[in-house]
């Protein structure tokens, strides 16, 4: 098993630790776990490309690990009243739609790779979630919320972009 795949598994293992810390109201500690888990997302991709160790497991597990981490964090933030449910619904709907599109494409031997739009969306989500977890105040809280709502808009637009770009896959 490659180091990249081990990092992906580590990210999945960190999610329950993050959730437990959130439920114990240890938000700073949860934020630290979230940041470390988020960093493994970048690091595993970087190492896989640099070492030419891109695997089928990585292609499958990495995006799932990202979704589990982000959706878990958003659910915890909603649980404590920081963000609204409708925002999470948009994020989850986009993930289901894009995952379904990818499965349909795979059955047609078409690979749908993550695009730049999706990567910007993920980074924006992770940064805004970290800022919200830290419970910043004043201008920083305002920036965190603005960034969060930008990430929701980017999530929606990213989903629409995938649908438009791969509409032929859907029509088969």
Long-range contacts (C-beta under 8 A, 24 or more apart in sequence): 1-57, 2-47, 2-48, 2-51, 2-53, 2-55, 2-58, 3-44, 3-47, 3-51, 3-53, 4-44, 4-45, 4-47, 4-48, 4-51, 4-53, 4-55, 4-58, 5-44, 5-55, 5-57, 5-58, 5-61, 7-40, 7-43, 7-44, 7-47, 8-40, 8-44, 8-57, 8-58, 8-61, 8-62, 8-65, 9-61, 9-65, 10-37, 10-40, 11-37, 11-40, 11-41, 11-44, 11-65, 11-66, 11-69, 12-61, 12-64, 12-65, 12-68, 14-40, 14-69, 15-68, 15-69, 15-72, 18-69, 18-72, 18-73, 18-76, 19-72, 19-76, 22-76, 22-79, 22-80, 23-76, 27-133, 27-134, 27-135, 28-133, 28-134, 30-76, 30-133, 31-130, 31-133, 31-134, 34-69, 34-73, 34-126, 34-129, 34-130, 34-133, 35-130, 37-69, 38-69, 38-126, 38-130, 41-65, 41-66, 41-69, 41-122, 41-126, 63-99, 63-114, 66-122, 67-95, 67-99, 70-122, 70-125, 70-126, 70-129, 71-95, 73-129, 73-133, 74-129, 77-129, 77-132, 77-133, 82-132, 83-132, 83-148, 87-148, 87-149, 87-152, 90-152, 90-155, 90-156, 91-125, 91-152, 91-155, 93-159, 94-155, 94-156, 94-158, 94-159, 97-159, 97-162, 97-163, 98-158, 98-159, 98-162, 101-162, 101-163, 101-166, 101-169, 101-170, 104-169, 104-170, 104-172, 105-166, 105-169, 108-169, 108-172, 110-166, 110-169, 112-162, 112-166, 112-169, 115-158, 115-161, 115-162, 115-165, 117-154, 117-157, 117-158, 117-161, 118-158, 118-162, 120-154, 121-151, 121-154, 121-155, 121-158, 124-150, 124-151, 124-154, 125-151, 125-155
